[in-house]
Amino acid sequence: MPLLDLDKITAGLPKTWQGFLRDWDRSLRAGNYPETTRYNYLLAAAQLARYLNENATSDLEAEDAAEDPAEVTRAHIEAFQGWMIETRSASTALNKHKGLQQFFKWLMLDEEEIDRSPMERVRQPKTVKKLIPVIRDDDTKKVLATCKGKAFLQLRDEAIIRLYYNTGARLSEVGNLTLEDIDLVTDSVHYHGKGSRDRRVRFGPKTARAVSRYLRARAKHKGAELPDLWLAERGGKRLAPNGIKIMIKRRGLSAGVKGVHAHRWRHNFAHEWKRAGGDSGDLMLLMGWISEDMPRHYGASAAAERAQETHQRMGIGENV
């Protein structure tokens, strides 16, 4: 289980907050929570602590809560949530809400530091449901064009991007792959999904070629003996999911394509699958979903596109 940089996450927080967050991370690791989930949960709690510290002497009356999470009230949470909506977005505030729910649940049930959770009657922020943005093939080609060459970084980054594009995997699923997860005999990858739900997904010849070329370059790398599939350019260290996130953003900017991130290829995979009339049950298996709402959610853009094509073909509203 990878360790997080807790010193960085909790930097500047009072010792009581730091101690609780370290203990909580230990509990999350024991529960086999994925690295990205642990990071997002801990970040939400740390951001709440910093907000309370910065507003401790205001009308919020958060002096005690700024020092000790056991003193946090519903009013503190609601103020923080409103601030998140104003300065970030409703969807970001919703993610923080979910993380804080888990933190105070742990503080109440596991640690018995509080009798009731301050999240008990705090409403989840309402978010506007938008059509899922996909990344078109032309834009993907532009991003991949920035990876042309035989240097280690170019080979590595092409292999990473093609896996996202070809398999529709989550950021963390590709980011946490080990050497043992890749099978070039069957051209497949073993993903470790959310909730310890594993699945094996096949990939195409272009992706297989990119992965094979990267593995040859990796074998000569300083960190070749590490079990992690993706390696940083220097120092013989693994490339973590957050490093991949930064790399993809940089590749997108270099290609002149805005808003490039791993999840857009996941949307694109589902979009193209549904647009081609693929079965929702098969899509759920490939994407690692257990809720039947997910194919409908991710397939909304494909449905809208098909409706537009039908509308144009039928010529509705053009007869006058």
Summary of the structure (lengths in Angstrom):
residues: 320
radius of gyration: 22.5
end to end distance: 66.1
largest distance: 73.3
contacts: 937
relative contact order: 0.09
helix: 60%
strand: 5%
